[in-house]
Amino acid sequence: MLSEERFFIKSEQVRWSEDTFHKTYDRFYQALVMYAMNYISDQAMAEDIVQDVFLTIWENKTEFSSIPSLRVYLYNAVRNHVIDWQRKKKVEERYVRLQPPTNDIDIENSYVKEEVYNQLFAAIDRLPKRQREVLLHTMEKRKVKEIAELMDISVNSVKTQKQRAIETLRKTLTHTQWLLLLQLI
């Protein structure tokens, strides 16, 4: 295994080249997947989460002042992605429980409902991070004060982020998707 001093370009600052990125990926990928699996038992999802973190780093060409700061960022990013995934999964499970049982006649309708549901969550995923987090907490039926404490932001920030998320979604969602969202918040 490469020493930390030789792992990146001679300076302590981490700058991205294709080679540096591949070395970083090879060095941290497996450990990050195992770290994610401490929180979730779905290995495929853990791998997807880690790949998303690396994709974000590559796309943003985020620079780090040192290797330890890169390591801290990677583990925190994986943990945050896992938390987002768990929130989304919890809301999805709640939605499924709210749906009445279907019979053979309703199968086509259930496919349509599932597609509407998928499109709704795709729109939620496109929201800015804070707005998405506030909205997912709201969908979990958390109070504004509780969300503020969890996210370590003010109550007014929670209200503002929630309002912005709802305004954005109102403009982009179809009528059916909007009605579904209203049931969930």
Disulfide bonds with the S-S distance in Angstrom:
none
